[in-house]
């Protein structure tokens, strides 16, 4: 009787202690998330707000709010032909680079996930090892290679290397998703007369949609923010991408801080919009890659 009574008395204490630890852990997690959100979002918010201020307002109060709101910074940039030219160049390169990275990466991931052959894991490891080498490491040999191929001052001279550097992360994310597709589904498709290519296009690709959206988003943003590679390849101003356009605009209007902030804010808007639109797919794709 004494043992039963002691166990009954300690059970609520144990449950209460577990709940307290759980809520404490959740509180710490939310606190860290709020701090990280503030560190990343607040500076970005001020970039957009400073675009509505004059240089004198920014110098007088760097952390202040627009008073009055100056709309001319944004309107003048939106009516400038060079801004739309930089934007068009970035869109073209990003679309080509993303298409190559996702198209070739999905086919490579399909082979590495559904086919069994000698050296498969070695090839996958070789691809993934590309994550260890940033673009800056290969800047000089890449420049010399593009020079020999005649791709300097050419959009494909930027798009193709960007796609190559995105292949490792694309294969790394897509392979676990494609391996998780049940083999019975593939066998049933072959029994119905489907070829491997048809199974890949009609069944595997739709089922891997979260991962495909994730790698597409990562490839597009990677291409959009690139500065070093376009700087090495392009010599003609009319072919500059948005990051180079921001640097050019900053050098020309170095005394107009508000206009520079507005140009920077507008340049980042497409990538931010894409992130917001595909955020849930990005989380699902990252979770699938970690599980794999």
N, C-alpha and C positions, 0 to 999 in steps of 0.2 A: 504493500500500500504506500509506503514511503517513497519508493522508487517511482511509482506512477504519478504521485503528487508532485514530485520534483520535476519530472519531465513535462508535466502539464504547465507548471509555473514558468519554466524556462523557455517554452515554445514561443509565447508572445514576445519575449525579450529578443529572441533570435530573429523573428520576423521583423520586428521594429528596427533592429540593428541593420538587417539586410536592406530594408527600405531606405533607411537613412543613408547608407553607403551609395545606394542607387541614385537617390536624388542629389547627393553631393557630387557624384560623378557627372550626372547630367548638367548640373549647374556649372561645373568647371568647363564642360564641353561647350555649352552655350556661351559662356563668358569668353572663351578663346575664339569661338566663331565670330562673336560680335567685335572683338578687338581686331581680328584679321579683316573683317568686313570694313571696319572703319579705316584701317590702314590702307586698304586698296581702293575703296570707293570714294572716300573724302577727297584725296588729291585729284582723282579723275573728275569729280563733281566740280571742283574749283577750276579745272581747265575749261569746262563748258561755261561756268559762270563768269570767269575772267574774260571770255570772249565777248561778253556784253558790257565790258567796262573799257574806259580809256586808259592810256598809259599813266596819266597823272593820278587817276583813281587807284590803280594798282600800286603805284609807288607810295601813295599816301596811306593806304590800308591794304596790305597784301592779302589778308584773310577776310576782308570785308565783302559785303554784297553789293551788287550793282545799284547805284543810286545817283543819277537816273540810269535806266537801262539803255544801252547804246546798241541799236540794231544794225548800224551801218557796217560794223566789222564783218558780220556774217553775210549780209546782202552784197557787199562789195566782192567778197570771195566767190559767192555763188554766181556772180555775173562775170567772173574772170575766166577767159577761155583756157588759160594754162592749168587751172585747177581741174577742170573737166578732162583735159588732156592727160594729166597725171593720173586721175582716177580711172580713165579708160585703159591706160597702159597697165595699171595694177590689176584691174579686173581681167583683162586679156591674159596676162601672165599667170594670175592665180587660177583661172579656170583651166588653162592648158596644163599647168603643173598639177593641179588637183585631179584632173581627169586621168593623167598619166599615172600618178601615184596610186590612186584608188583602183583604176582598171588593172594595171600590172600587179599591184599588191594583192588584189582579191584573187587573181588567177594563181599567183604564187602560193598564197595561203590555202587555196583549194587543193593544189597538188600536195602541199606539205601536211595537210590535215586528213585527206581522204585516200591518198595513195600510200602504199607500203613499198618502200624500196630501200636498198642499201645506201647509207649515207644521208638519209633524210634528216635526222637530228643534227648532223654536222652542218648541213646546208642551212637549217633553221638557226642554229647557233651563229653561223657566219653572218646571216642577215641581221640578227639581233645585236651582234657585236658592233654593227654600224652605229648604234645608239651612243657608243663611247667616243665617237669622233665628230666633233662639231664642225660646222662649215668653215670656220676660221682656220682650222688646221690644214685644210686642203686648198686654201685660197691661191697660193702660188702655183702648185701643179695644175689646178683647175684652170687658172688663167692661161697657162701655157698650152694646155690641151685645147681650150676654146680658140686660142689664137691659131693653132694648126688646123683646126676644123673650119675656120672662117666664120665663127659664130659670135665674134665680138661685135658690140653695138647692134645686137640682134635679140629680139624678144625670146626666141627659142634658146639662146645662150644662157638665159636666166631660168626659163621654165623647166628645161630638161634637168639641170643639176638640182634644182629645188625638188623636183619629183624624185630624183635618185636619193636625196637625203631624207625624204619622207617615207621611202619604202620600208626601212626597218620597223618604225613604229606602226605602220599600216599592217604589215604582216604579223607583228607581235600582238596586235589587238584582234585581228580577224581570225587568226588560226584557232584560238580557243572556241570561238563561236561556231566555226565550221566543224570542229571536232565534236562538239556537243550535239550535233544533229544526229538522231538515231540512224544506225546503219540499216535498220529494217525499212526505213523510209526510202533510202537509196535503192535497196534491193527491190522494193515494190515498184519504184519508178522504172527500173531496168526490165522488170517482168512485163510492164505495160508497154514496152517498146521504146522507152526514152533513152537517148544517148547521154553520154557523160556531159557533153556541152549543154544539152537541154536541161538536164538535172541541175547543172550549175546555174543556168540563167533563170529557169522557171521556178525552181524550188529553193535552192540554197541561198541565192541572193535575197529573195524576199524574207526568208527566215532570219537572215543576218542583218536586217535593216538597222537595228540600234547600233551595231558595230560599224556598219557602213556610214551612217550619219556621223558617228564620232570621228572616224578617220578622215572623212570629207571635211569636217569642220577644222580639225587639226591641220590638215594639209593646206586649206585655204588661208587660215590665219598665219601659218608659218610663212607662206608665200607673201602675204600682205605686209608683214612687218619686216621683211628682209631689207637690209640696208647695204651690207657689205658686198654681196654678190652683184646687185645692180650697179653699185659704185664701181666695181671692177670691170663690168662688161660695157656699160653705156658711156658714150662720150658725147652723144647728141642730146641736148636738153629736151627736145620734143619727145624723146623716148623714155624720159625719166619716169619712175614709179612714184607713188605717193610719199614714201619716206624720203626719197631724194628731193621731191618737190617741197616737202616741209623744210629741209635743210636749205634749199635754194631760196625759198620765200623768207626764211629767217635771216639769211645773209643780206637780202635786198631790203628788208624792212626791219632791221635790227632795233630801230628806235620805237617801233609801234608794237609794244608788247601785247596789247589787246587783240590786234589783228593776227599776230602769230598764234595766240591761244585759240582764236577762232578757226584758223587754218588747221591747227593740230586736232582740234575737236572734231571738225568735219571729216578729217582724214581717217580718224579712228571709228567713226560712226558705222560704216558697213560691217566691220569685224565685230563690233559690239552687238549690233543688231542680229547678226548671225548666231552669236553666242546665246543671246536671249531666246531666240527662236528654237534652237536645238539643244537647250540646256538639259532637258530630261533624257534625251538620247545620249548626250555626252556622259552623264552619270551612269546610265545603263551599260554603255560600251566600256567604260573604265572598270566597272564592277565585273563584267564578263571576262575582261583581260586578266584581272587579278585572280579570279577563280580558276582560270585556265592555267 
